[in-house]
Amino acid sequence: YRWGKILAAEYEGELLSRHTAILFEDPDGHIDYYTEEGDSLRKAFLRAPLNYKYISSNFSKNRLHPILRIWRPHLAIDYAAPAGTPVSTIGGGTVIYAGWKDGYGNYVQIRHPNNYVTGYGHLSSFAKGLKTGQKVNQGEIIGYVGATGLATGPHLDFSISKNGEKVDFLKLELPAASSVDPRYIAQFNEAKNKLLDNLKNGGELDLNIGLDNQQSGNLEGEQEQSGK
């Protein structure tokens, strides 16, 4: 046997109510863990876009710019990190800009569902092949920390907008990721019922459950038996 993905899990304890997780891949290739109702168990955004040392500058309506020496808004979070540190998109979306942008230097902008847009500035370089119009997944590397543009040292200038207005990411209540697409709820329910039946009966899992709409063809946990 090889270890693979958990397809379904249930937990029920004295202090916590019953919790269920179902792994489902829809016909569009979107894969996630969901509740029995089809709600995602994942947040739409990561808490940070990189592994950083410390926050060198917070979101502020009036900050003294370290280079220009003038007071002006800093509607972003500066994450100090070594040059070359990978930078990931905090959520899935579409790249709407990847190039040079004035004081931001090498800059990437990504549009996410529900009218969110994130920006990543002062990058030393972009991820190989990154381009405008490209779809990216949560956690995908889009570039690397640098000090391009107006920067005193290597850091990531990270911003997020909601409905066109920049907001303080550190105070943002992270939204949940999207639920199962209504178009595929029937397939989800079919796969869910078969998976939960297997859990309740304690039988062996049929790896062909929902073959047309589940991820059985991509399972890392395929059973391998020698001599066959």
N, C-alpha and C positions, 0 to 999 in steps of 0.2 A: 504494500500500500504506500501511496505518497500522500503527505499532508496537503490539503487543499482548502478552498474557501468554505466557510460555514454557510450552508444553504438555508437553514432555518433554526431558530432557537427560541426556547421559552424559559421564563424564570418566574417563580412565584414563591414568596417568602412570608414570614410572619409580619415583618415591618413594611414590606413593599407589596403593592398590588401586582397582579399578573402583567408581565411584559413579554411581548412577542416580536421577533425580528424575522422578516422574510426577504431573502435575496431574489431580486427579479430584474431581468433584462428585457426591455421592450423591443419591438421590431425595429426601432430606430437606433438600437445599440446602446441606449442609456441604461446603465446598471446601477442599482442602489439597494440599500436595505430599507424596508418599509414596515409600518405597523400593519395589523390585520385590516385596517380601514384604508390602507394605501397611502398613508402620510409618511413622508421621509423621516428617517431617524437621524439624518445628518443636517448640520447647519449649512446654510447657503454659502457662508464665508468662513475662511480660516481666521483665527484670531490674530495672526500676523503673517506677512508675506515672505518672511525669511527668518533665519536664526541670527539674532542680533545681539550685540554686546549691551547696549543701553539706548534709551531714547534721548537724543541730543537736543531735540527741540519739539515742543508740543504744539498742538493746534492753538492758534491765538489770533484774535482780531487786531492786535497791535504789537508787533515785535520789531526790535532793532535788528535790521539785516546785518549779518556779520561782515559782509564785504562792502555793500553800498553805504552802510552807516546811516540809513534812514529808517524811520518808523513806518511800517506798513503791515498789513495782515499776512499771517503765515497760516493758510488754511490747509495744513497738511501735518503729517507726523514724520519727523526725521529719525530714522533708525540707523544708528552708528554700527558699522560692521566692517570687517577687513575687506579690502578690495578683492574682487573676484568671488565673493560669497554669492551663491545662487539666489535669485529672486523668483518667487512663484506667484502666479495669479491667485488671489484669495478665493476666487470662485469661477465657475464655468461661464463662458461668454464668447464674444467676438472682438477681435483686435480691430479697433477703429483708427488707430494711429501707431506708427512705429518709425521713429526717425529723430532728427534733431529738432529741438524746440527751445530756442533762445536760452534763457538762464537755466532751464531744466536739463540742458545737454541732451544726451541720448534718452529718449522718452517713449514710454509705451502707455497707451490708453485702451481700456477694455470696457465694452458695454456688456452689462449683465441683465438678467431678467428683472422685471419690476422696476425699471427706470433707475437702476444703479449704474454708475460709471466710476471706474478706478483709474488712477494715474500713478506711474512709477518713473521717477526721475533720477538724473545724475548717473545713469547706468554706464559702466565701462564698455559694455558690448551687449548685443542682443543674442538671444538663443538662435542657434543655427536654423535658418530657413523661416524665421518669424516674419510675417508680412501682414499688411492690412487686409482685413476680410477673413483672416484665419480663425477657425474655431479653436478654443482652448478649454481644457478641463481644469477643474479645481486642483491646485497643487502643481500644475505643470510649470516647468521653468521657462521664463520668458526673457531673462537677461541676468546680468551680473553686476554686483555693487561696484560703483566707481566714484569719480569726482568730476565728471564732465559738467560743463556749464559753469554757473556761479556757485562754487562749492569750496569750502575751506579744507575739506578732507573727505575720504570715502564714507558715503552714507547713502541711504535710500530715502528720497523724498516721496512719501506715499500719501495720496489723497483719495477721498471717496465722495461722490456726489449722489444725492437722491433728488430726483425730479429737477435736475439742473442746479441744485444748491449744495455747496460743499458743507459737509457735516464732520463733526469730531468722531473719528473712527473709534477712539478709545471709550467713548460714551455711547456708542451705537449698540442697541440690542440686536444681536445677530438674528436675522430672519431664518426660518427653516427652509430647507431646500424644497424644490417642487415635489408635489405629490405625483402619484401615478397618473399619466395622461389619461383623461376620460375615455379616449378612443381605445385604450388597451386595458380597461378595468376588468373586462370579462376574462381576458387571458390571465391577468394577475390573479383573479379570484380562483380560476381553475388550478393554476400552479400552486397557489397558497393552500387550497384545500387538500391537494395531494401531499404536499410537504407536511402539513400539520397532521394528517392522517397517519403518515409514516412515523411521526414523533410519538403520537398517542399509542400506536400499536406496537411500537418498539421493534418494528420490522426493518429489514434492509432497505436502504433508499434506492429507488429506481432512478438511475442517472438520466433516463430519457423523459423524466417528468417535464411536460410542457416543451417538448423538443422544438416546436416551431416558434416559441416565444420565450423560452428560457435559455440560459447560458450553458446548456449541457455540452455543447460543442467546444466550449472554451474552458471547461473545468480543469483546474489544476489538480484536483483530487481524484483523478481517474484511478480505478483499481487495476493494479498490474499483478497478474499471477503468472509465475514462471511455469514453463512447460505447456503453455497455451498460445 
